[in-house]
Amino acid sequence: EAAATVAKVPAYEREYGKLVEGIYNFVNDGNMDKVPQQGMTGIYELRDRMGYVDALNMLGYTLQDINNDKVPELIFGQIDYPEGKGYYGRDIYAIYTFVDGKVKFVDEGWSRSRLRLLPQDMLSKRTCIDDNDMEWMLEMKDLLRDGSLRQGQTFYTKVEDGRCNVYQKYLDVNDTFVTQKTSMHFDDMMNIDLGAQKLELLPLAEYSSRGFKGLVMQHLNCMGLHELQ
């Protein structure tokens, strides 16, 4: 009966479960035996800064299909605030996808590299590229079904003659990257991701008791009609 029950669990959920368990063990007691090789920068920072008790409650996870392949991605993010019976946040620490029967790392965020998910499921990553917090890069990318990221628009700032100018890099009709100076203000570029998706997250502290089952709506959104029937 136990084997039959396990067999009914989707393969992606079994593999994601191993990954979440490894991260839970690290945040809870420092055990690094099963932590993934990629995607831990922001989680390390959170654990070091907050300690394990607060980190377990501030670090959340969710399942969301952001490349429209009917298999959800596993997303870790920071819980900013409760709302009703749920917990929500916009800043993402790590994203993993499931391709060809294996978990694949997608991207990560940390204190100086803010990763968010925009309304049309496009990833936005804003990274500081100097020590004076004046030069920044904002990249927008799509997650493809093969687990790779497709580069979209990129904005970056450059200090010239005492002022901070914003440049844009994009693909033209000939699939050639073109770079041009814009009239955009520094603050406007920094605020592009303010409208990012509000993700419903399950606190990592509840993983041992709830697994993925606390994410009911995420499961329903990821499943097809046939599976629901």
N, C-alpha and C positions, 0 to 999 in steps of 0.2 A: 504493500500500500504506500509506503514511504517513497519507493522508487517511482511509482505511478504518479504520485503527487509532484515530485521533482520534475518528471518528464513533462508535465503540463505547464510548468513555468517557462516563459519564453527564454531562449538562449541568451538574448541580450541582458535580460534581467538577472540571470544567474551570474554572468560575467561582471555586470555592473555591481552586483551585490558583493563580490569579492573585493572589488576596488574600494567601495564605500567602507567595507569592514576594515580594510587595511588603513585607510585614512582615519577612521574612528579610533582604531587601536593607537595610532600615533598621537592623535590629539588627546586621547584619554590618559595614556600612560607612557608615551614616548617610544613605544614599540615601533621600530622602523622595518620590521621583517617583510611586510607586504605593501609598503607604500609604492606608488607608481614612480617610474624614473622621471616622468615629465608632469608638469602641472602643479608642483608643490610650492613654488616660490611664495605666493601670497598666503598659503596655508601655514607655511613655516613662520612667516612674519606675524600672522594673527596669533598663533600659538605662543610665540616668544613674547609678544606684546601683552596679551590678555591673560595668559595662564590657561590651564586645561579646562577649568570649570566654565569660565566665561566663553572660551573659544568654542566649546561644544554647543553652547546655546546661540552663539553669533554666526557660526558656520552652518549653512543649510544646503540642501541638495534638492534637485527636481529632475523630472523627465520631461523633455519637450522636443518635438520633432521640428527642427529648424531648417532641414534641407528637403522636406516633403517626400521622404522615401518610405513613410509609414513605420519607420523604426525610430524611436526617440533617442535623442542625445541625453547624456548624463551631464548635468550642470551643477557645479558648486558655486555658491555665492554668499555674500554677506547679508545677514538678516538685519535690516535697518529699523523695522518697526512692525508691531502686530496690527492686524486689522480684522475685526470680528474674531473668528476662530482660527484664522490663518496668520502666517508670517511672510513678510514680503521684503524684497530688496532688488536693487538694480545692478550693483557692482558684482562682477563675475570673477571668481578666482581660477576656475578651470572648466574646460569643456572636453568631453570625450564622446566619440561616436562609435558605432558598431558596424564594421564592414567585413564581409567574407568570414563571418564567424569569430571575429576578434575585435577587442576594444582598441580603438585608435585615438591617440591624443590629437586634439584640434588646436587649442590655444589656451593661454593663461593670462591672468592679470595680477597685479600687485600694487603696492603703494604708489609707485611712480609710473605705472602703466595701467590706466583704467580701461577695463574691458567691459563692454555693455552690448545688449542686444536691441537694435533699433526696431521700430514697429513692423517693418517688412521682413523681419528675420535676417537682417544684415548685421554683421558684427562690426562694432566700432571700437577701435583701440587707440587711446590717446596716451602718448609716451613722452616723457621729458628726455631730451637728448643732450642737455648740458647741465652744468652744476649751478647755474644761476637762475634756473626756472624761467628762462626767457625763450629758449628755443624748444619747440614742441613739434611732434608729428602726430597727425590724426589719420589713421588708415581705416578704410571701410572694405570689408571682404564678405563674400558669400561662401557658405559651406556647400560643397558639391556632394553628390551622392557617393562618390568614391572616397570621401573623407578628406579631400584636399580643399584648400582655400583658394578662391578666385579673387584676385586683386581688383578692387574697384577704385573709387576716387581716393586720392591721398592729398592732405593739406599739411603744410609745414611752415613754421615761422623762421625768419632769419633776421637778425639784428643788423641793420645797415644804416649808417650815418645817424646813429643815435635813436633810431626808431625801429619798431618791430613790424616787419612786413610779412604778409601771408602769401604763400605760393600754393598753387594747385597743380597736381600731377594727375593726368587721366589718359585713358585710351581714346584715340580719335577713330574716325570711320575706317582707317586703314590698319587698326589694331597696333598703332604705334603710340608709345607713351609721349605725351606732350606736357611740358612744364611751362606755366605762365604765372606772372605776378597778378594778384587780385587786389581789389579795393576793400576786401574784407577786413574788419577790425579784429585785433587779437582776441578780444573777449567773445566775439561772435564765433570764431573758430573753436574756442575752448568750450562753448556752450552747445555745440551741435548735438551732443549726446544727451542733453537734458530731457528730451522726450523719449528716452529709452524705455523698453518694456519693464513693467513691474512684475517680477517673477514671484510666484508663490513657492516658498521654500519650506521644506521639512527640516526642523533643527536636527543636527547630527546627534544631539543628546538623545533623541527618540529613536535612533536607528535600531538599537537592540530590541526594542519592544514593538516597533511598527514597520520596520523594513521600508518597502516602497508603498505599503498599503495605505499610508496616510495621504498619499497623493492620488486620491480618487479621480478628480477631474482630469489630471494629467493622463492617467491610464485611459479614460474614456476618449479623450481627444486623440490619443495615439492609436487606438484600436479601430479597426474597420467594422462596418456593419455586420459582416459575416461572423466575425469573432464575437461581437456582442450578442448576436442571436444564439 
